[in-house]
Amino acid sequence: MKHFQIVALIFMSVVMLAFKTQYTGAMQGTILPLEGIQEIMVIAGPDTIKVTHANGAFLLKNLPPKTYTLMVKAIPPYLDYTLNDVAVIDSATTDIGQIKLLQQ
């Protein structure tokens, strides 16, 4: 019986170590003017996330740590906007600040 308990303890330890803590970060910012925003997207490789906003402000949580591209599709006469190389790190919020869309 003692041998079984030791084997079970070792097995449970291996199983527990197999599950790593997955770290995530976040991205936030503001885009103005409101009437210029058609769509906000965050892109990493083949993955695209459409972002919702409230009065131009957005907060996107639970992002895996990596580098992203933020794209704003604008409504004319405003111009589309792209921000490359936005780094999101473990357990932190990357604040991109305020983006003002330019007009043609």
Secondary structure as a PSIPRED ss2 file (coil, helix, strand):
# PSIPRED VFORMAT (PSIPRED V4.0)

   1 M C   1.000  0.000  0.000
   2 K H   0.000  1.000  0.000
   3 H H   0.000  1.000  0.000
   4 F H   0.000  1.000  0.000
   5 Q H   0.000  1.000  0.000
   6 I H   0.000  1.000  0.000
   7 V H   0.000  1.000  0.000
   8 A H   0.000  1.000  0.000
   9 L H   0.000  1.000  0.000
  10 I H   0.000  1.000  0.000
  11 F H   0.000  1.000  0.000
  12 M H   0.000  1.000  0.000
  13 S H   0.000  1.000  0.000
  14 V H   0.000  1.000  0.000
  15 V H   0.000  1.000  0.000
  16 M H   0.000  1.000  0.000
  17 L H   0.000  1.000  0.000
  18 A H   0.000  1.000  0.000
  19 F C   1.000  0.000  0.000
  20 K C   1.000  0.000  0.000
  21 T C   1.000  0.000  0.000
  22 Q C   1.000  0.000  0.000
  23 Y C   1.000  0.000  0.000
  24 T C   1.000  0.000  0.000
  25 G E   0.000  0.000  1.000
  26 A E   0.000  0.000  1.000
  27 M E   0.000  0.000  1.000
  28 Q E   0.000  0.000  1.000
  29 G E   0.000  0.000  1.000
  30 T E   0.000  0.000  1.000
  31 I E   0.000  0.000  1.000
  32 L E   0.000  0.000  1.000
  33 P C   1.000  0.000  0.000
  34 L H   0.000  1.000  0.000
  35 E H   0.000  1.000  0.000
  36 G H   0.000  1.000  0.000
  37 I E   0.000  0.000  1.000
  38 Q E   0.000  0.000  1.000
  39 E E   0.000  0.000  1.000
  40 I E   0.000  0.000  1.000
  41 M E   0.000  0.000  1.000
  42 V E   0.000  0.000  1.000
  43 I E   0.000  0.000  1.000
  44 A E   0.000  0.000  1.000
  45 G C   1.000  0.000  0.000
  46 P C   1.000  0.000  0.000
  47 D E   0.000  0.000  1.000
  48 T E   0.000  0.000  1.000
  49 I E   0.000  0.000  1.000
  50 K E   0.000  0.000  1.000
  51 V E   0.000  0.000  1.000
  52 T C   1.000  0.000  0.000
  53 H C   1.000  0.000  0.000
  54 A E   0.000  0.000  1.000
  55 N C   1.000  0.000  0.000
  56 G C   1.000  0.000  0.000
  57 A E   0.000  0.000  1.000
  58 F E   0.000  0.000  1.000
  59 L E   0.000  0.000  1.000
  60 L E   0.000  0.000  1.000
  61 K E   0.000  0.000  1.000
  62 N E   0.000  0.000  1.000
  63 L E   0.000  0.000  1.000
  64 P C   1.000  0.000  0.000
  65 P C   1.000  0.000  0.000
  66 K E   0.000  0.000  1.000
  67 T E   0.000  0.000  1.000
  68 Y E   0.000  0.000  1.000
  69 T E   0.000  0.000  1.000
  70 L E   0.000  0.000  1.000
  71 M E   0.000  0.000  1.000
  72 V E   0.000  0.000  1.000
  73 K E   0.000  0.000  1.000
  74 A E   0.000  0.000  1.000
  75 I C   1.000  0.000  0.000
  76 P C   1.000  0.000  0.000
  77 P C   1.000  0.000  0.000
  78 Y E   0.000  0.000  1.000
  79 L C   1.000  0.000  0.000
  80 D C   1.000  0.000  0.000
  81 Y E   0.000  0.000  1.000
  82 T E   0.000  0.000  1.000
  83 L E   0.000  0.000  1.000
  84 N E   0.000  0.000  1.000
  85 D E   0.000  0.000  1.000
  86 V E   0.000  0.000  1.000
  87 A E   0.000  0.000  1.000
  88 V E   0.000  0.000  1.000
  89 I C   1.000  0.000  0.000
  90 D C   1.000  0.000  0.000
  91 S C   1.000  0.000  0.000
  92 A C   1.000  0.000  0.000
  93 T E   0.000  0.000  1.000
  94 T E   0.000  0.000  1.000
  95 D E   0.000  0.000  1.000
  96 I E   0.000  0.000  1.000
  97 G E   0.000  0.000  1.000
  98 Q E   0.000  0.000  1.000
  99 I E   0.000  0.000  1.000
 100 K E   0.000  0.000  1.000
 101 L C   1.000  0.000  0.000
 102 L C   1.000  0.000  0.000
 103 Q E   0.000  0.000  1.000
 104 Q C   1.000  0.000  0.000
